[in-house]
Amino acid sequence: MAQPHILILGAPGAGKGTQSANIAEEFGVEHVTTGDALRANKEMDISDMDTEYDTPAEYMDQGELVPDEVVNAIVDEALSQANGYVLDGYPRNLEQAEELAEMTDLDVVLYLDVSEEELVHRLTGRRLDPETGDIYHVEYNPPEDPEVEGRLEQREDDTEETVTERLRVYRENTEPVVEHYDDEGVLERIDGDQAPEEVWEDVKETIEDSV
């Protein structure tokens, strides 16, 4: 089997990170995320672009959003260097989807379809161990050590109010991307409400049937 080109879509909390890690291991491809690609190419020379700064690092150091055109160039670079990939976290809007079509050919577009109720449940139940940085879940993945459990904290972006807003922004910006691929007839919907191992079985089978 040739190294597949896979795009994985889904709302925050849908399990993209977990399933992307499974895909990377099973199919021997790179897990490409915009965050990792930005960090790996933060010193990239973008002085030929009409941008405020000459490197992505300068935007990141100022706490400013990296412009779309810079993100597009960095994703393009990351994909061109990968021998097969699962792309996670891009495209976030229709303009980026159009850019992606110019960069590469996709073998399969996976969409982890999870109900809003389940997404809120997953995200608001997450807890951080401030000493180790490990993430737990009050129901799905509680710590075994009572001492660890006692120091767990809920991150600000996992409160119900923040989660609801994150999901609203996702729907507004990224759901048109899902509809775009669905209209093209290339979208493969995966029931993301299932347990992670059941989702993985569906993901694996879908990729094997698509490449």
Contacts in CASP RR format, 6 or more apart in sequence:
PFRMAT RR
TARGET T0000
AUTHOR 0000-0000-0000
METHOD contacts of the structure
MODEL  1
MAQPHILILGAPGAGKGTQSANIAEEFGVEHVTTGDALRANKEMDISDMD
TEYDTPAEYMDQGELVPDEVVNAIVDEALSQANGYVLDGYPRNLEQAEEL
AEMTDLDVVLYLDVSEEELVHRLTGRRLDPETGDIYHVEYNPPEDPEVEG
RLEQREDDTEETVTERLRVYRENTEPVVEHYDDEGVLERIDGDQAPEEVW
EDVKETIEDSV
1 27 0 8 1.000
1 208 0 8 1.000
1 211 0 8 1.000
2 211 0 8 1.000
3 27 0 8 1.000
3 28 0 8 1.000
3 29 0 8 1.000
3 83 0 8 1.000
3 84 0 8 1.000
3 85 0 8 1.000
4 27 0 8 1.000
4 29 0 8 1.000
4 84 0 8 1.000
4 107 0 8 1.000
4 108 0 8 1.000
4 207 0 8 1.000
4 210 0 8 1.000
4 211 0 8 1.000
5 79 0 8 1.000
5 84 0 8 1.000
5 85 0 8 1.000
5 87 0 8 1.000
5 104 0 8 1.000
5 105 0 8 1.000
5 106 0 8 1.000
5 107 0 8 1.000
5 108 0 8 1.000
6 23 0 8 1.000
6 27 0 8 1.000
6 29 0 8 1.000
6 85 0 8 1.000
6 86 0 8 1.000
6 87 0 8 1.000
6 106 0 8 1.000
6 107 0 8 1.000
6 108 0 8 1.000
6 109 0 8 1.000
6 110 0 8 1.000
6 207 0 8 1.000
7 86 0 8 1.000
7 87 0 8 1.000
7 100 0 8 1.000
7 106 0 8 1.000
7 108 0 8 1.000
7 109 0 8 1.000
7 110 0 8 1.000
7 181 0 8 1.000
8 16 0 8 1.000
8 19 0 8 1.000
8 20 0 8 1.000
8 23 0 8 1.000
8 86 0 8 1.000
8 87 0 8 1.000
8 88 0 8 1.000
8 110 0 8 1.000
8 111 0 8 1.000
8 112 0 8 1.000
9 16 0 8 1.000
9 109 0 8 1.000
9 110 0 8 1.000
9 111 0 8 1.000
9 112 0 8 1.000
9 174 0 8 1.000
9 177 0 8 1.000
9 178 0 8 1.000
9 181 0 8 1.000
10 16 0 8 1.000
10 111 0 8 1.000
10 112 0 8 1.000
10 113 0 8 1.000
10 114 0 8 1.000
10 170 0 8 1.000
10 174 0 8 1.000
10 178 0 8 1.000
11 114 0 8 1.000
11 119 0 8 1.000
11 167 0 8 1.000
11 170 0 8 1.000
11 171 0 8 1.000
11 174 0 8 1.000
12 119 0 8 1.000
12 123 0 8 1.000
12 163 0 8 1.000
12 166 0 8 1.000
12 167 0 8 1.000
12 170 0 8 1.000
13 114 0 8 1.000
13 119 0 8 1.000
13 122 0 8 1.000
13 123 0 8 1.000
14 112 0 8 1.000
14 113 0 8 1.000
14 114 0 8 1.000
14 119 0 8 1.000
14 192 0 8 1.000
15 112 0 8 1.000
15 114 0 8 1.000
15 192 0 8 1.000
15 196 0 8 1.000
15 199 0 8 1.000
16 88 0 8 1.000
16 89 0 8 1.000
16 112 0 8 1.000
17 31 0 8 1.000
17 88 0 8 1.000
18 196 0 8 1.000
19 110 0 8 1.000
19 112 0 8 1.000
19 196 0 8 1.000
19 199 0 8 1.000
19 200 0 8 1.000
19 203 0 8 1.000
20 31 0 8 1.000
20 33 0 8 1.000
20 86 0 8 1.000
20 88 0 8 1.000
21 31 0 8 1.000
22 200 0 8 1.000
22 203 0 8 1.000
22 204 0 8 1.000
23 29 0 8 1.000
23 31 0 8 1.000
23 86 0 8 1.000
23 203 0 8 1.000
23 204 0 8 1.000
23 207 0 8 1.000
24 30 0 8 1.000
24 31 0 8 1.000
24 86 0 8 1.000
26 204 0 8 1.000
27 84 0 8 1.000
27 86 0 8 1.000
27 207 0 8 1.000
28 84 0 8 1.000
29 82 0 8 1.000
29 83 0 8 1.000
29 84 0 8 1.000
29 85 0 8 1.000
29 86 0 8 1.000
30 82 0 8 1.000
30 83 0 8 1.000
30 84 0 8 1.000
30 85 0 8 1.000
30 86 0 8 1.000
31 85 0 8 1.000
31 86 0 8 1.000
31 88 0 8 1.000
32 75 0 8 1.000
32 78 0 8 1.000
32 79 0 8 1.000
32 82 0 8 1.000
32 85 0 8 1.000
32 86 0 8 1.000
32 87 0 8 1.000
32 88 0 8 1.000
33 87 0 8 1.000
33 88 0 8 1.000
33 89 0 8 1.000
33 90 0 8 1.000
34 71 0 8 1.000
34 74 0 8 1.000
34 75 0 8 1.000
34 89 0 8 1.000
34 90 0 8 1.000
36 78 0 8 1.000
37 74 0 8 1.000
37 75 0 8 1.000
37 77 0 8 1.000
37 78 0 8 1.000
38 56 0 8 1.000
38 60 0 8 1.000
38 66 0 8 1.000
38 71 0 8 1.000
38 74 0 8 1.000
40 78 0 8 1.000
41 56 0 8 1.000
41 74 0 8 1.000
41 77 0 8 1.000
41 78 0 8 1.000
42 55 0 8 1.000
42 56 0 8 1.000
42 57 0 8 1.000
42 60 0 8 1.000
43 55 0 8 1.000
43 56 0 8 1.000
43 57 0 8 1.000
44 55 0 8 1.000
44 56 0 8 1.000
44 73 0 8 1.000
44 74 0 8 1.000
44 77 0 8 1.000
45 54 0 8 1.000
45 55 0 8 1.000
46 53 0 8 1.000
46 54 0 8 1.000
46 55 0 8 1.000
46 56 0 8 1.000
46 70 0 8 1.000
46 73 0 8 1.000
47 54 0 8 1.000
49 69 0 8 1.000
49 70 0 8 1.000
49 73 0 8 1.000
51 67 0 8 1.000
51 69 0 8 1.000
51 70 0 8 1.000
52 58 0 8 1.000
52 59 0 8 1.000
53 59 0 8 1.000
53 62 0 8 1.000
56 66 0 8 1.000
56 70 0 8 1.000
56 74 0 8 1.000
59 65 0 8 1.000
59 66 0 8 1.000
59 67 0 8 1.000
59 70 0 8 1.000
60 66 0 8 1.000
66 74 0 8 1.000
68 93 0 8 1.000
68 95 0 8 1.000
68 96 0 8 1.000
71 90 0 8 1.000
71 96 0 8 1.000
72 96 0 8 1.000
72 99 0 8 1.000
72 103 0 8 1.000
75 87 0 8 1.000
75 90 0 8 1.000
75 100 0 8 1.000
75 103 0 8 1.000
76 99 0 8 1.000
76 103 0 8 1.000
78 85 0 8 1.000
79 85 0 8 1.000
79 87 0 8 1.000
79 103 0 8 1.000
79 104 0 8 1.000
80 103 0 8 1.000
87 100 0 8 1.000
90 96 0 8 1.000
90 100 0 8 1.000
91 97 0 8 1.000
91 99 0 8 1.000
91 100 0 8 1.000
91 177 0 8 1.000
92 173 0 8 1.000
92 174 0 8 1.000
92 177 0 8 1.000
93 173 0 8 1.000
93 174 0 8 1.000
93 176 0 8 1.000
93 177 0 8 1.000
94 176 0 8 1.000
94 177 0 8 1.000
94 180 0 8 1.000
96 177 0 8 1.000
97 177 0 8 1.000
97 180 0 8 1.000
97 181 0 8 1.000
100 106 0 8 1.000
106 186 0 8 1.000
107 207 0 8 1.000
107 210 0 8 1.000
107 211 0 8 1.000
108 186 0 8 1.000
108 188 0 8 1.000
108 206 0 8 1.000
108 207 0 8 1.000
108 210 0 8 1.000
108 211 0 8 1.000
109 181 0 8 1.000
109 186 0 8 1.000
109 187 0 8 1.000
109 188 0 8 1.000
110 188 0 8 1.000
110 190 0 8 1.000
110 203 0 8 1.000
110 206 0 8 1.000
110 207 0 8 1.000
111 178 0 8 1.000
111 181 0 8 1.000
111 182 0 8 1.000
111 187 0 8 1.000
111 188 0 8 1.000
111 189 0 8 1.000
111 190 0 8 1.000
112 190 0 8 1.000
112 192 0 8 1.000
112 199 0 8 1.000
113 189 0 8 1.000
113 190 0 8 1.000
113 191 0 8 1.000
113 192 0 8 1.000
113 193 0 8 1.000
114 122 0 8 1.000
114 192 0 8 1.000
114 193 0 8 1.000
115 193 0 8 1.000
116 167 0 8 1.000
118 192 0 8 1.000
118 193 0 8 1.000
119 163 0 8 1.000
119 167 0 8 1.000
120 160 0 8 1.000
120 163 0 8 1.000
120 164 0 8 1.000
120 167 0 8 1.000
121 139 0 8 1.000
122 137 0 8 1.000
122 140 0 8 1.000
123 158 0 8 1.000
123 163 0 8 1.000
123 166 0 8 1.000
124 154 0 8 1.000
124 158 0 8 1.000
124 159 0 8 1.000
124 160 0 8 1.000
124 163 0 8 1.000
125 137 0 8 1.000
125 138 0 8 1.000
125 139 0 8 1.000
125 154 0 8 1.000
125 158 0 8 1.000
126 135 0 8 1.000
126 136 0 8 1.000
126 137 0 8 1.000
126 154 0 8 1.000
126 155 0 8 1.000
126 158 0 8 1.000
127 135 0 8 1.000
127 136 0 8 1.000
127 137 0 8 1.000
127 138 0 8 1.000
127 152 0 8 1.000
127 153 0 8 1.000
127 154 0 8 1.000
128 134 0 8 1.000
128 135 0 8 1.000
128 136 0 8 1.000
128 152 0 8 1.000
128 153 0 8 1.000
128 154 0 8 1.000
128 155 0 8 1.000
129 135 0 8 1.000
129 136 0 8 1.000
129 143 0 8 1.000
129 148 0 8 1.000
129 151 0 8 1.000
129 152 0 8 1.000
130 151 0 8 1.000
130 153 0 8 1.000
131 151 0 8 1.000
136 142 0 8 1.000
136 143 0 8 1.000
136 148 0 8 1.000
136 152 0 8 1.000
142 149 0 8 1.000
143 149 0 8 1.000
143 152 0 8 1.000
156 162 0 8 1.000
157 163 0 8 1.000
157 166 0 8 1.000
178 187 0 8 1.000
181 187 0 8 1.000
188 206 0 8 1.000
188 210 0 8 1.000
190 199 0 8 1.000
190 202 0 8 1.000
190 203 0 8 1.000
190 206 0 8 1.000
191 199 0 8 1.000
191 202 0 8 1.000
192 199 0 8 1.000
194 202 0 8 1.000
END
